[in-house]
Amino acid sequence: MKTPVIYDIINHGDREERVVNQEATMAAREKHKLIKERFRSWVFSDPDRTERLVRIYNDTYNSRHEVAPDERLQVSPCNPGLCPCQSPVRASAR
């Protein structure tokens, strides 16, 4: 989540200037912090929901699928002098 920043627009004739409104920005950041804390406590308040969401997160972002290098990348037959050696082929398969 991005940190909120509140801008005031000041007109200078034919152009506009955006200036950070410090007071409103600080109020928005405090509200943002409270919302994040409340959401965090809500997410972990139900053990079943917590387990399900942790499993989804781990399956999505923390898994590595090892594939044998030659399974995915097939190099067509070519001139033996021009064929890449197996090291770059394995590297590109990863």
SETORSE-889035 format. One record per residue: x, y, z of N, C-alpha, C, CB in turn; residue in one letter; residue number from 1. Coordinates in Angstrom, 1 decimal. Glycine has a CB too. Example, Ala and Ser with C-alpha at 12.3 -4.5 7.8 and 13.67 -1.06 7.14 Angstrom:
[[13.2,-5.7,7.8],[12.3,-4.5,7.8],[13.2,-3.3,7.8],[11.3,-4.5,9.0],'A',1] [[12.8,-2.2,7.1],[13.7,-1.1,7.1],[12.9,0.0,7.9],[14.1,-0.6,5.7],'S',2] 
END
This chain:
[[0.8,-1.2,0.0],[0.0,0.0,0.0],[0.9,1.2,0.0],[-0.9,0.0,1.2],'M',1] [[0.5,2.2,-0.8],[1.3,3.4,-0.8],[0.9,4.3,0.4],[1.0,4.2,-2.1],'K',2] [[1.9,5.1,0.8],[1.7,6.0,1.9],[0.9,7.2,1.3],[3.0,6.5,2.5],'T',3] [[-0.2,7.6,1.9],[-1.0,8.7,1.4],[-0.3,10.1,1.5],[-2.3,8.8,2.1],'P',4] [[-0.5,10.8,0.5],[0.0,12.2,0.4],[-1.1,13.1,-0.1],[1.3,12.4,-0.4],'V',5] [[-1.5,14.1,0.6],[-2.6,15.0,0.2],[-1.9,16.3,-0.3],[-3.5,15.3,1.4],'I',6] [[-2.4,16.7,-1.5],[-1.9,17.9,-2.2],[-3.0,19.0,-2.3],[-1.4,17.6,-3.6],'Y',7] [[-2.6,20.2,-2.2],[-3.4,21.4,-2.5],[-3.0,21.9,-3.8],[-3.3,22.5,-1.4],'D',8] [[-3.9,22.3,-4.6],[-3.6,22.9,-5.9],[-3.7,24.4,-5.9],[-4.6,22.3,-7.0],'I',9] [[-2.6,25.0,-6.2],[-2.6,26.5,-6.2],[-2.5,26.9,-7.7],[-1.3,27.0,-5.4],'I',10] [[-3.4,27.8,-8.1],[-3.4,28.3,-9.5],[-2.5,29.6,-9.5],[-4.8,28.6,-9.9],'N',11] [[-1.6,29.6,-10.5],[-0.7,30.7,-10.8],[-1.0,31.2,-12.2],[0.8,30.3,-10.6],'H',12] [[-2.1,31.8,-12.4],[-2.5,32.3,-13.7],[-2.9,31.1,-14.6],[-1.4,33.1,-14.4],'G',13] [[-2.0,30.8,-15.6],[-2.2,29.7,-16.5],[-1.7,28.4,-16.1],[-1.6,30.1,-17.9],'D',14] [[-1.1,28.3,-15.0],[-0.5,26.9,-14.6],[-0.9,26.6,-13.1],[1.0,26.9,-14.7],'R',15] [[-0.9,25.3,-12.8],[-1.3,24.9,-11.5],[0.0,24.3,-10.8],[-2.4,23.8,-11.6],'E',16] [[0.0,24.5,-9.5],[1.1,24.0,-8.7],[0.5,23.1,-7.6],[2.0,25.1,-8.1],'E',17] [[1.1,21.9,-7.5],[0.7,21.0,-6.4],[1.6,21.2,-5.2],[0.6,19.5,-6.9],'R',18] [[1.0,21.4,-4.0],[1.8,21.6,-2.8],[1.3,20.7,-1.8],[1.7,23.1,-2.3],'V',19] [[2.2,20.0,-1.1],[1.8,19.0,-0.1],[1.1,19.7,1.1],[3.0,18.2,0.4],'V',20] [[0.0,19.3,1.5],[-0.7,19.8,2.6],[-0.3,18.9,3.8],[-2.3,19.7,2.4],'N',21] [[0.6,19.4,4.6],[1.2,18.7,5.7],[0.2,18.2,6.7],[2.3,19.5,6.4],'Q',22] [[-0.7,19.1,7.1],[-1.7,18.7,8.1],[-2.6,17.6,7.7],[-2.5,19.9,8.5],'E',23] [[-3.2,17.7,6.5],[-4.1,16.7,5.9],[-3.3,15.4,5.6],[-4.7,17.2,4.6],'A',24] [[-2.0,15.5,5.2],[-1.2,14.3,4.9],[-1.0,13.5,6.2],[0.1,14.7,4.3],'T',25] [[-0.7,14.2,7.3],[-0.4,13.5,8.6],[-1.7,12.9,9.1],[0.1,14.5,9.6],'M',26] [[-2.8,13.6,8.9],[-4.1,13.0,9.3],[-4.4,11.7,8.5],[-5.3,14.0,9.2],'A',27] [[-4.2,11.8,7.2],[-4.4,10.7,6.3],[-3.5,9.5,6.7],[-4.3,11.1,4.9],'A',28] [[-2.3,9.8,7.0],[-1.3,8.7,7.3],[-1.7,8.0,8.7],[0.1,9.3,7.5],'R',29] [[-2.2,8.8,9.6],[-2.7,8.2,10.9],[-3.9,7.3,10.6],[-3.0,9.3,11.9],'E',30] [[-4.8,7.8,9.8],[-6.0,7.0,9.5],[-5.6,5.7,8.7],[-7.0,7.8,8.7],'K',31] [[-4.6,5.8,7.8],[-4.1,4.7,7.1],[-3.5,3.7,8.0],[-3.1,5.2,6.0],'H',32] [[-2.7,4.1,9.0],[-2.1,3.3,10.0],[-3.1,2.5,10.8],[-1.2,4.1,10.9],'K',33] [[-4.2,3.2,11.2],[-5.3,2.6,12.0],[-6.0,1.5,11.2],[-6.3,3.7,12.5],'L',34] [[-6.3,1.8,9.9],[-6.9,0.9,9.1],[-6.1,-0.4,8.9],[-7.3,1.5,7.7],'I',35] [[-4.8,-0.2,8.6],[-3.9,-1.4,8.5],[-3.8,-2.2,9.7],[-2.5,-0.9,8.1],'K',36] [[-3.7,-1.6,10.9],[-3.7,-2.3,12.2],[-5.0,-3.1,12.4],[-3.4,-1.4,13.3],'E',37] [[-6.1,-2.4,12.1],[-7.4,-3.1,12.3],[-7.6,-4.2,11.3],[-8.6,-2.0,12.1],'R',38] [[-7.2,-4.1,10.1],[-7.2,-5.2,9.1],[-6.4,-6.3,9.6],[-6.8,-4.7,7.8],'F',39] [[-5.1,-6.0,10.1],[-4.2,-7.1,10.5],[-4.8,-7.9,11.7],[-2.9,-6.5,10.9],'R',40] [[-5.5,-7.2,12.6],[-6.1,-7.9,13.8],[-7.3,-8.7,13.3],[-6.5,-6.9,14.9],'S',41] [[-8.0,-8.2,12.3],[-9.2,-8.9,11.8],[-8.8,-10.2,11.1],[-10.0,-8.0,10.9],'W',42] [[-7.7,-10.1,10.2],[-7.3,-11.2,9.4],[-6.9,-12.4,10.4],[-6.1,-10.8,8.5],'V',43] [[-6.2,-12.1,11.4],[-5.6,-13.1,12.3],[-6.6,-13.5,13.4],[-4.3,-12.7,12.8],'F',44] [[-7.8,-12.9,13.5],[-8.7,-13.2,14.6],[-9.4,-14.6,14.4],[-9.7,-12.1,14.7],'S',45] [[-9.5,-15.0,13.2],[-10.2,-16.3,12.9],[-9.1,-17.3,12.5],[-11.3,-16.2,11.8],'D',46] [[-8.8,-18.4,13.3],[-7.8,-19.3,13.0],[-7.9,-20.0,11.6],[-7.7,-20.4,14.1],'P',47] [[-9.2,-20.4,11.3],[-9.4,-21.0,10.0],[-9.1,-20.1,8.8],[-10.9,-21.5,9.8],'D',48] [[-9.5,-18.8,8.9],[-9.1,-17.9,7.9],[-7.6,-17.6,7.8],[-9.9,-16.5,8.1],'R',49] [[-7.0,-17.5,9.0],[-5.5,-17.4,9.0],[-4.8,-18.5,8.3],[-5.1,-17.2,10.4],'T',50] [[-5.2,-19.7,8.6],[-4.6,-20.9,8.0],[-4.8,-20.9,6.5],[-5.1,-22.2,8.7],'E',51] [[-6.0,-20.6,6.1],[-6.3,-20.7,4.7],[-5.5,-19.6,3.9],[-7.8,-20.4,4.4],'R',52] [[-5.4,-18.4,4.5],[-4.7,-17.3,3.8],[-3.2,-17.5,3.8],[-5.0,-16.0,4.5],'L',53] [[-2.7,-18.0,4.9],[-1.3,-18.3,4.9],[-0.9,-19.4,3.9],[-0.8,-18.8,6.4],'V',54] [[-1.8,-20.4,3.8],[-1.5,-21.5,2.8],[-1.5,-20.9,1.4],[-2.6,-22.6,2.9],'R',55] [[-2.5,-20.1,1.1],[-2.6,-19.5,-0.2],[-1.4,-18.6,-0.5],[-3.9,-18.6,-0.4],'I',56] [[-1.0,-17.8,0.5],[0.2,-16.9,0.3],[1.4,-17.8,0.0],[0.4,-16.0,1.5],'Y',57] [[1.7,-18.8,0.9],[2.9,-19.6,0.7],[2.9,-20.4,-0.6],[3.0,-20.6,1.9],'N',58] [[1.7,-20.9,-1.0],[1.7,-21.6,-2.3],[1.9,-20.7,-3.4],[0.3,-22.3,-2.4],'D',59] [[1.5,-19.5,-3.3],[1.7,-18.5,-4.4],[3.1,-17.9,-4.5],[0.7,-17.4,-4.3],'T',60] [[3.6,-17.5,-3.3],[4.8,-16.7,-3.4],[6.1,-17.4,-2.8],[4.6,-15.5,-2.6],'Y',61] [[5.9,-18.5,-2.1],[7.1,-19.1,-1.4],[7.4,-20.5,-2.0],[6.9,-19.2,0.0],'N',62] [[6.9,-20.8,-3.1],[7.2,-22.2,-3.7],[8.1,-22.1,-4.9],[5.9,-22.9,-4.1],'S',63] [[9.0,-23.1,-4.9],[9.9,-23.2,-6.1],[9.6,-24.5,-6.7],[11.4,-23.0,-5.7],'R',64] [[9.4,-24.5,-8.0],[9.2,-25.7,-8.7],[10.4,-26.1,-9.5],[7.9,-25.6,-9.7],'H',65] [[11.1,-27.1,-9.0],[12.3,-27.6,-9.7],[12.0,-28.4,-10.9],[13.2,-28.4,-8.7],'E',66] [[12.5,-28.0,-12.0],[12.3,-28.7,-13.3],[13.7,-29.1,-13.8],[11.5,-27.8,-14.3],'V',67] [[13.8,-30.3,-14.3],[15.0,-30.8,-14.8],[15.3,-29.9,-16.0],[14.9,-32.3,-15.3],'A',68] [[16.6,-29.4,-16.2],[16.9,-28.4,-17.2],[16.5,-28.8,-18.6],[18.4,-28.2,-17.2],'P',69] [[16.6,-30.1,-18.9],[16.3,-30.5,-20.3],[14.8,-30.7,-20.5],[17.0,-31.8,-20.6],'D',70] [[14.0,-30.7,-19.5],[12.5,-30.9,-19.7],[11.9,-29.7,-20.4],[11.8,-31.1,-18.3],'E',71] [[12.2,-28.5,-20.1],[11.5,-27.4,-20.7],[12.1,-26.9,-22.0],[11.5,-26.3,-19.7],'R',72] [[13.4,-26.8,-22.0],[14.1,-26.2,-23.2],[14.6,-27.2,-24.1],[15.2,-25.3,-22.7],'L',73] [[14.1,-27.2,-25.3],[14.6,-28.1,-26.4],[15.4,-27.3,-27.4],[13.4,-28.8,-27.0],'Q',74] [[16.6,-27.8,-27.6],[17.4,-27.1,-28.6],[17.4,-28.0,-29.9],[18.9,-26.9,-28.1],'V',75] [[17.0,-27.4,-31.0],[16.9,-28.2,-32.2],[18.3,-28.6,-32.7],[16.1,-27.4,-33.3],'S',76] [[18.4,-29.7,-33.4],[19.7,-30.1,-33.9],[20.3,-29.0,-34.8],[19.6,-31.4,-34.7],'P',77] [[21.6,-28.8,-34.6],[22.2,-27.8,-35.4],[23.7,-28.2,-35.7],[22.2,-26.4,-34.7],'C',78] [[24.4,-27.3,-36.3],[25.8,-27.6,-36.6],[26.5,-27.7,-35.3],[26.4,-26.4,-37.5],'N',79] [[27.3,-28.8,-35.1],[28.0,-29.0,-33.8],[28.9,-27.9,-33.5],[28.8,-30.3,-33.9],'P',80] [[29.4,-27.1,-34.4],[30.3,-26.0,-34.1],[29.5,-24.8,-33.6],[31.1,-25.6,-35.3],'G',81] [[28.2,-24.8,-33.9],[27.4,-23.6,-33.5],[26.4,-23.9,-32.3],[26.6,-23.2,-34.7],'L',82] [[26.3,-25.2,-31.9],[25.3,-25.5,-30.8],[25.9,-25.0,-29.5],[25.1,-27.0,-30.8],'C',83] [[25.0,-24.4,-28.7],[25.4,-24.0,-27.4],[25.8,-25.2,-26.5],[24.3,-23.1,-26.7],'P',84] [[26.7,-25.0,-25.7],[27.1,-26.0,-24.7],[25.9,-26.2,-23.7],[28.4,-25.8,-24.0],'C',85] [[25.9,-27.2,-22.9],[24.8,-27.5,-22.0],[24.7,-26.5,-20.9],[25.0,-28.9,-21.5],'Q',86] [[25.7,-25.8,-20.5],[25.7,-24.9,-19.4],[24.7,-23.7,-19.7],[27.1,-24.3,-19.1],'S',87] [[24.8,-23.0,-20.8],[23.9,-22.0,-21.1],[22.4,-22.5,-21.3],[24.3,-21.2,-22.3],'P',88] [[22.3,-23.7,-21.8],[21.0,-24.3,-22.0],[20.3,-24.5,-20.7],[21.1,-25.6,-22.8],'V',89] [[21.1,-25.0,-19.7],[20.5,-25.3,-18.4],[20.2,-23.9,-17.7],[21.5,-26.1,-17.5],'R',90] [[21.1,-23.0,-17.9],[20.9,-21.6,-17.2],[19.6,-21.0,-17.8],[22.1,-20.7,-17.5],'A',91] [[19.4,-21.1,-19.1],[18.2,-20.5,-19.7],[16.9,-21.3,-19.3],[18.3,-20.4,-21.2],'S',92] [[17.0,-22.5,-19.0],[15.9,-23.3,-18.5],[15.4,-22.9,-17.1],[16.2,-24.8,-18.6],'A',93] [[16.4,-22.4,-16.3],[16.0,-22.0,-15.0],[15.3,-20.7,-15.1],[17.2,-21.9,-14.1],'R',94] 
END
